[in-house]
Amino acid sequence: MDGAAAPTGIELARQALAQARAAAKERGAAPGAAPRRTRRTPLRSRREPQLFGDAVRAWLVEHGWQEQVAIGGVFGRWTEIVGEFNAQHLHPVSYEEGELVIAADSPTMAAHARAMVRDLMRRLNEELGHGTVRSIRVQGPGRSRSAGPLRVR
C-alpha cells in the first residue's frame, strides 16, 4: 500500500478553506471584515440641496400624482393639442381611470369630436404615455341626465 491515503471529508474542507483564504488575501480582503459595498448611484441626504425640478418630480412619484399632473398639463395646453377651432368648441371636463370626458358646445361639434376620437386618443397617448387615455366620452349640450333633487313646476 502507498503511504498517501485519500483525504477524508474533513481534510477536503480544510484544504478548500485554505484555498479560499489565500484567494481572499490576494484580493486584499481581510479575514472577518465586512464585504465592501459599491454605490451605483450617489445617495443624497434629505437635507442636502437638490435641483427644484428633481425634488418636485420625486415628490410627485412618491405620492403617485405624476399622472394627474400630466393630465393637468394636457388640459392647460388643450388648444395646442386639438387646434384653435376645436378648442373653441370642445373643452376637457374630467379624467378618471383612463377615461377623458370632453364637452361640446353644439350637437354638430359633438358629432365632430366623436369622429375624431381615435386621432385624439393617439395624440394624447403620445403626450402622456401609451395607454394613459383608454377611452374618450363626448358630452353634447343640453340637460344632464344625472339624478338630482326632484323639482316642482
Backbone torsions as a table, in degrees:
resi	resn	phi	psi	omega
1	MET	NA	151.7	-179.8
2	ASP	-84.5	147.3	-177.9
3	GLY	-70.8	-19.8	-177.7
4	ALA	-93.7	110.1	179.6
5	ALA	-89.7	156.2	178.5
6	ALA	-65.9	138.8	-177.8
7	PRO	-65.9	145.8	179.1
8	THR	-85.8	179.0	-179.4
9	GLY	-59.6	-40.9	-178.8
10	ILE	-68.1	-40.9	179.1
11	GLU	-64.5	-40.7	178.0
12	LEU	-62.5	-40.1	178.7
13	ALA	-65.1	-41.1	179.0
14	ARG	-63.6	-40.4	179.2
15	GLN	-65.2	-42.4	179.7
16	ALA	-64.2	-40.5	178.4
17	LEU	-64.8	-40.9	179.3
18	ALA	-64.4	-40.8	178.4
19	GLN	-65.2	-40.6	179.2
20	ALA	-64.8	-41.0	178.4
21	ARG	-63.9	-41.5	-179.9
22	ALA	-64.9	-41.2	179.2
23	ALA	-65.8	-39.3	179.1
24	ALA	-66.2	-39.2	179.8
25	LYS	-64.5	-38.2	177.7
26	GLU	-64.6	-35.2	179.0
27	ARG	-77.5	-13.8	-180.0
28	GLY	93.5	11.8	179.2
29	ALA	-83.4	136.6	178.5
30	ALA	-92.3	140.7	178.9
31	PRO	-64.1	134.7	178.4
32	GLY	83.5	-6.8	-179.8
33	ALA	-80.5	150.8	178.3
34	ALA	-69.5	144.5	178.8
35	PRO	-64.3	146.5	179.7
36	ARG	-73.1	141.0	176.2
37	ARG	-106.0	139.1	175.7
38	THR	-109.1	133.6	178.6
39	ARG	-89.4	129.7	178.6
40	ARG	-88.5	-34.8	178.4
41	THR	-128.1	148.4	179.1
42	PRO	-68.2	132.9	177.9
43	LEU	-89.1	139.6	178.4
44	ARG	-117.3	141.4	173.3
45	SER	-77.1	152.5	177.4
46	ARG	-62.7	-24.9	-178.3
47	ARG	-85.2	-15.6	-178.5
48	GLU	-74.6	135.6	-178.8
49	PRO	-64.0	146.8	176.6
50	GLN	-144.3	168.0	-179.3
51	LEU	-64.9	142.1	-176.3
52	PHE	-59.9	-45.5	-179.4
53	GLY	-60.8	-41.4	178.6
54	ASP	-64.8	-39.8	180.0
55	ALA	-66.1	-41.9	179.6
56	VAL	-65.9	-44.4	178.8
57	ARG	-60.5	-44.2	179.2
58	ALA	-62.5	-40.3	179.4
59	TRP	-65.3	-41.5	179.1
60	LEU	-64.9	-42.6	178.8
61	VAL	-65.1	-41.7	-179.7
62	GLU	-59.1	-36.3	-178.4
63	HIS	-95.8	-4.2	179.1
64	GLY	73.0	32.3	-175.5
65	TRP	-108.2	5.7	-174.9
66	GLN	-63.3	-34.5	179.7
67	GLU	-68.1	-42.3	179.6
68	GLN	-63.6	-37.9	179.1
69	VAL	-67.8	-40.3	177.7
70	ALA	-63.2	-41.3	177.9
71	ILE	-64.2	-41.7	176.4
72	GLY	-59.4	-37.3	176.6
73	GLY	-64.7	-37.3	177.1
74	VAL	-66.8	-43.1	178.0
75	PHE	-60.3	-38.4	179.6
76	GLY	-70.2	-28.6	-179.7
77	ARG	-107.7	26.0	-175.2
78	TRP	-53.7	-45.3	-179.6
79	THR	-60.1	-42.0	-179.9
80	GLU	-65.0	-34.4	-176.0
81	ILE	-80.4	-46.3	-174.7
82	VAL	-98.7	-11.5	-179.0
83	GLY	97.9	157.8	-175.3
84	GLU	-60.3	-49.5	-177.0
85	PHE	-62.3	-49.0	-179.6
86	ASN	-63.9	-37.3	-179.2
87	ALA	-66.0	-27.3	177.6
88	GLN	-70.6	-25.1	-173.6
89	HIS	-115.7	-14.6	-179.8
90	LEU	-122.9	134.1	-178.2
91	HIS	-132.2	132.9	175.9
92	PRO	-70.1	135.0	-177.5
93	VAL	-104.3	-50.9	-177.8
94	SER	-157.2	164.3	174.6
95	TYR	-139.2	125.7	178.4
96	GLU	-152.2	126.9	176.8
97	GLU	50.4	44.7	175.4
98	GLY	87.6	-3.0	-180.0
99	GLU	-108.6	124.3	176.5
100	LEU	-100.5	130.6	178.1
101	VAL	-107.1	128.1	-179.2
102	ILE	-119.8	135.8	176.9
103	ALA	-103.7	134.1	177.4
104	ALA	-107.7	148.5	-177.8
105	ASP	-89.8	-4.1	176.8
106	SER	-151.4	157.8	177.0
107	PRO	-60.9	-34.2	178.8
108	THR	-64.5	-44.1	179.5
109	MET	-70.0	-31.3	175.9
110	ALA	-63.5	-44.0	177.6
111	ALA	-64.1	-40.3	177.7
112	HIS	-61.5	-44.0	-179.6
113	ALA	-65.3	-40.4	178.5
114	ARG	-63.7	-33.7	179.1
115	ALA	-71.0	-27.1	-177.3
116	MET	-104.4	17.6	-178.0
117	VAL	-59.1	-44.9	-178.6
118	ARG	-61.0	-46.0	179.6
119	ASP	-64.5	-40.2	179.8
120	LEU	-66.2	-41.8	177.6
121	MET	-62.4	-42.2	178.5
122	ARG	-60.9	-45.8	-178.8
123	ARG	-64.2	-44.0	-179.5
124	LEU	-65.9	-41.1	179.5
125	ASN	-69.7	-26.4	172.0
126	GLU	-65.9	-39.2	-179.5
127	GLU	-72.1	-41.8	-169.6
128	LEU	-101.4	-18.1	-174.1
129	GLY	113.8	141.0	-174.4
130	HIS	-57.5	131.0	175.6
131	GLY	87.2	0.8	-179.9
132	THR	-68.2	-48.2	176.9
133	VAL	-101.2	112.4	-178.5
134	ARG	-98.5	-23.5	177.5
135	SER	-153.2	155.1	177.3
136	ILE	-127.6	127.6	176.9
137	ARG	-111.3	129.5	-178.2
138	VAL	-105.9	126.0	176.4
139	GLN	-101.9	129.8	175.6
140	GLY	-87.2	175.3	179.1
141	PRO	-74.8	164.1	178.4
142	GLY	124.6	-174.0	-179.0
143	ARG	-73.3	145.9	175.3
144	SER	-79.2	151.1	-177.6
145	ARG	-102.6	20.0	-179.7
146	SER	-77.4	151.3	178.6
147	ALA	-69.5	138.4	-179.9
148	GLY	-150.7	-171.6	-178.8
149	PRO	-65.9	146.8	178.9
150	LEU	-69.7	145.6	-180.0
151	ARG	-122.8	144.1	175.5
152	VAL	-104.1	133.2	-179.6
153	ARG	-109.8	NA	NA
